[in-house]
């Protein structure tokens, strides 16, 4: 493979564009080509991608790179930054380590969601963060029936439901009261949104389960994949969620542990 690196840039952040203009000549001086357009990266390939933005930008880059086996290094320009490996002031030291093969690859579980409809082809989506089911109107709650590997498990009368990977546990699910899950845990998290039943609780299930979610009550609901693409499902339609055969690959050059990242990002200083 050529000495090629790809830049995945959040163009809404001027500081990210400024850093990109510094990164390009830095690589060129070391004999690397830098590509900024995805079509060029697809054509020529890249040894790795550099994501300049926040966690959302990194998610996009990792999701696109996963089918091609391209790992991603995340540079944080956001706020929390649970996923991004390095801060902007440390970027060139981190890049030196990457070029000298001084890094590790952390694999992240991904999900495949299959929407089944009568009389039409099934729609498939690859997800790294979460799948969110939400009601569209204020007429009443919806009820989502969850079946695990073909067996009825739990019903959620609620405003919606989040199905998250460990990566997604620090995103929308966290704000909805779900637990934080270590990325080393191979599991899938179900977190209800504004549940209308005391028995409707978050549930952690094995990544080996086939999760079927049926809209059991309500005319329709919106299903959103990684916050980027939404479709409507109607009463009686189902979404089947399984572990994807591929995983996202994140480059780790630092020594920060997951507990340390959680402590830093949530500003928990009581024990210090």
Protein Blocks (a to p, Z undefined) as FASTA:
>chain_A
ZZdddddddfklmklmmmmmmmmmmmmmnopacdfbfklmmmnopfbdcddddfklmmmm
mmmmmmnopacddddfbfnommbmbdfklmmmmmmmmmnopacdddddddddddddehia
cdddddfkbccdddfbfnbccdddddeehiafbdcddfbdcdddfklmmmmmmmnopacd
dfkbccdddddehiabfklccddddfkbccddddfbcjbdcddehhlaccdddehiacdd
dddfbdcddddfbfbdfklmmmmmnopaklZZ
